């Protein structure tokens, strides 16, 4: 997985991956939706035949990257304990 583009300010972040990582983004999106500070989380694809997926996160307080890290940590923990 390679991050092709990253747009970041304190309360929002957009990641563009060069390979088709839609299934990974869907798992991360599920965990982000459970964090109260996360206002908006979305996934976008330009076209289904292009290997390019985008993840957009906006938080009301705190840092968007911290929310992403928290969601990834929870998903990893659940995968290791086989809850996911």
N, C-alpha and C positions, 0 to 999 in steps of 0.2 A: 504494500500500500504506500503510495507516494502522495504527499500533499502538494498539489500543483499551485494552489493559490490560497492565501490566507488574508482575510480582511478582519482587523481587530481594533476595537476601541474598548473602553472599560465595560460597557453594558451590553455589547453585542459582538458576535463573532460569526464569520462565514468561512467555511472550509470547503475547498474544491479538491476532490480526489480524482486522479487521472485514470484509475481503474474503476470498474463497476463494483462498488461496495455498498449497494443498496441494502442488502440484508444486514450488514453491520450497522448502517445508519438507522435502520428500523429498530434494532435492539437498543441502541443508544438513545433514540428518540423516546422509546418507552420509559426508560429510566429518567430522562430529563423531564418528562411530563409529570413525574412524581415529586419533583423538587418544587417547593412553594415559590421560590424566588424567580423561577423561569416563567416569563410571560408568554413568549412565543418560541416554538421550535418547529422547524419545517425542513422538508427534504425536497429538492428539485432536481430534475433531470432534463437536459435540453432535448434529448431524443432517445428513444429506447435502444437504438442501434449504436449510440455513441457511448464510449466508456468514460463517462464523466458524471459524477454525482456531486451535489452540493448539500451541505448541512448548514442551516441558519439558526442561531440561538440569540435570544434577547432576554435579559433579566431585568427585574425591577430594582434590585439592590445587590450589591456585591459585584463580582467580576464574572463575565460569561465563561471565560476559560476555567475558572474555579468550579463552576457548575458542571462543565463538561468533564473535568477531571473527577468530580464526585460521582457522576453518572457512570463513567468508565470503571471506577473503583468498585461500585456496587455491582455492576454487570460482571466484572471479573470474579468478584467474591461469589456471586450466585453460580457462575459457570463452574468454579472450582468445587463448590458444594453440591453441584448438579441440581440446583433448584430451577434452572433455566432450561 
